[in-house]
Amino acid sequence: MTKEWFNLSEITSFSGTHSTVQGNRKLANREAWQKRKCQIGKGYEYHIDSLPQETQAYLAAQAESAAVVEASQASPEFLAGKAIAQKRVEAKALDAKQLDRIKQQGAAELMQLTGKARLRADVKLCILAAYDTYLIPFIRQNQKVAGERLFAEQFNEHALGFDHSTYEVVAYIRWNYPRRWQKLLNEEGAAALGGRYKADKKSKIDREPKMQQMAQGLIYNEPEINGSHLREILIAHSELNNLNWDVPSVSKMREWLKRFKAEHPLLIAKLNNPDDFKNRYMPAFGKANANVIRINQLWELDSTPTDVHLTDGRYSIIGAIDIYSRRPIVILQPTSNSEAVCLLMRKAMLAFGVPESVKIDNGKDYKSKRVTSVFQSLGIKTLIAPPFSGDAKPSIERFFGTWSHGIAKLLPGYGGHDVASREKLQSRASFADQIMKKGAKDIEISLSAKELQIIIDDWIEHYYNHNIHGTTKEKPIVRWNSQRTTLRTIENERALDVLLSPIPASGSSPAGKRTVAKDVGIAVNGFSYVSADLGALVGSDVFCSWNPDNIGEIYVFNSAKLEFICKVKCPELVDEKISLAELGLAAKRQQNAKITEQKAALRKAKNSVNLGDAARNVIAAAKKRNSSMAFMPQPSEPAQSGLLHQASFASDLTPVKPTLSPENFQALRQEQIELEKAKEIAVNAKPRFKNDYEQFIWILNQAKQRKLTGEEIVIREEYKKAQPKWAKQAAFMVGENEEKQQEQK
């Protein structure tokens, strides 16, 4: 029904009337317009027939235009398209979860690929990572296709920095190849990039008016719809209503969509959701952090050498920081490599959840095929900073600076952040002291890597997270707790350990893969892992992962479906309970640190000024001050895949450790401290060895007096494998000497 009565405020906006309410009131009184009391509010309403002729013509045109629009939108085809689009919008959250499941399942399947298929998948994932970063400035200028063409051109000219091995696998690409790979990755997972391709059918597009009208209705309600989804909806509607539409192929539908959007750019821009557009095409550099609006939307990752000298040697800090909240997390590792990055991601994902994207630098440790495959397979978008651009990751760089220029200076062993600061520390000693102590080290080294890790974690948890950040003007803990975001989480920690700890590659077998042998079972690093359950699997290919808490055990999965089969053990290592971290440390260091009497005397002289206590006091005070506030748990949903399920099943076989009371815990802790001190004295007292044989004999003698360290056990077993004849002779000599000593007694 057409509206007939209008108040003065409405009349003011019509053509042919005064621009003010007062002017129209005078005109109405002068011309005696027909009026009545307003149905809502005060004042009068005036009938349309009393208005000026120009105004009546304007209202008639408006009513006719509205009727045309209403009639168009009332058509069955338009309404059908609108209803379907609304259902698709409602199902978008479910589609996102399905996409996440596809990516995680694809990550599990990627681990099964071998040979050329795995190589193709890894190389394409690396190209896609560079492709995503390369297109960001083009997308911001609405020039995505131009960016795609330029990317392909520069790739083919070897101008993008890819190494020779990449071009051995993918020698040439067309501009739309990465787009096809991205679609394949989203729909079928990372493993599909190894060689499973689908060919698009070709056909002519049919200009059916009603089909066009329905397609326009879908675009009106969902501007981001793609050609594939649009085609599926049209086919379904045609089949259900017996319309016999000749629906075009996917490629032709994409061409039609592209042309329609080019002809109606303002309409498409108006219909698009600006916030969704920013989230989908988030800039990687510069002021991109301004678009980060939720926790876990973006992390920055980086590594830096520690400025504190440790008894274990020089370590690196590998860190991550959530950009929205500025909540950091770090680990200490001997070197920053792909293994260290994976360990950091394990710790961070268990504490924070799975991130949407990460910003990394151009280093080999972060751009390695292993790390890239993990990111791409789990649906974590990677943004790569250009070389020599430290300001591209300002948040993590600033965090490292806060640590190194703050409390790190109070720790024993601090050697300065750079050459200038180190020279300044050295110049604090008087000239006489420098002459008298010539040859002695000027830095006290007393902290181990484990102790420094505890100090950094406590400093972050109880100090850094409770101080106002200079950029956000909020405390990280307050900013994290202020937003209730549903996080993607890994529910089973042991399952994540299994996924991140495949056994190393050997010969032609990639990481995680082995063939069960009839004589040695499963061979890893020269050790034999056996179990009665392997009898039926001789000659079969299996997938294996370490037990992270004991390298004497590995988990065995079916190679095809990644179903858990059994646990197998190495008789030589299983009872020693050496962790995966201890194995890596022993493998990287074959020499032991020796603490001399001169160092001990130097430490004793400095006991009166214990900077370590000062650092711990700062953290302890912050811990006491902020103990009442903690990070609130966010809503979460499990990140599941087939391999995670099977890994969880395997982890259930490991018995749960009983909970200790505080009194028992303190007693055991004190006993452990005393044992570590005794072990440290024994280890530090070891002599310098002329050769490996002499070291092996010393270890055999030590084994009769105390429990060996994990590193000593690895050295002993490696020598037995490498020199079985000399090892046997040494064991005989040690046993003979023991018998003579007993006879003398």
Secondary structure, 3 states (H helix, E strand, C coil): CCCCEEEHHHHHCCCCCCCCHHHHHHHHHHHCCCEEECCCCCCEEEEHHHCCHHHHHHHHHHHHHHHHHHHHHCCHHHHHHHHHHHHHHHCHHHHHHHHHHHHHHHHHHHCCCCHHHHHHHHHHHHHHHHHHHHHHHHHHCCCHHHHHHHHHHHHHCCCCCCCHHHHHHCCCCCCCHHHHHHHHHHHHCHHHHHCCCCCCCCCCCCCCHHHHHHHHHHHHHCCCCCHHHHHHHHHHHHHHCCCCCCCCCHHHHHHHHHHHHHHCHHHHHHHCCHHHHHHHCCCCCCCHHHHCCCCCCCEEEEEEECCECECCECCEEEEEEECCCCEEEEEEECCCCHHHHHHHHHHHHHHHCECCEEEECCCHHHHCHHHHHHHHHCCCEEEECCCCCHHHCHHHHHHHHHHHCCHHHHCCCECCCCHHHHHHHHCCCCHHHHHHCCCCCCCCCCCCHHHHHHHHHHHHHHCHHHCCCCCCCCCHHHHHHCCCCCEEECCCHHHHHHHHCECCCECCECCCEEECECCCEEEECCEEEECHHHHHHCCCEEEEEEECCEEEEEEEEECCCCCEEEEEECCCCCCCCCCHHHHHHHHHCCCCCCCCHHHHHHHHHCCCCCHHHHHHHHHHHHHHHCCCCCCCCCCEEECCCHHHHHHHHHHCCCCCCCCCCHHHHHHHHHHHHHHHHHHHHHHHCCCCCCCHHHHHHHHHHHHCCCCCCHHHHHHHHHHHHHCHHHHHHHHHHHHHHHHHHHHHC
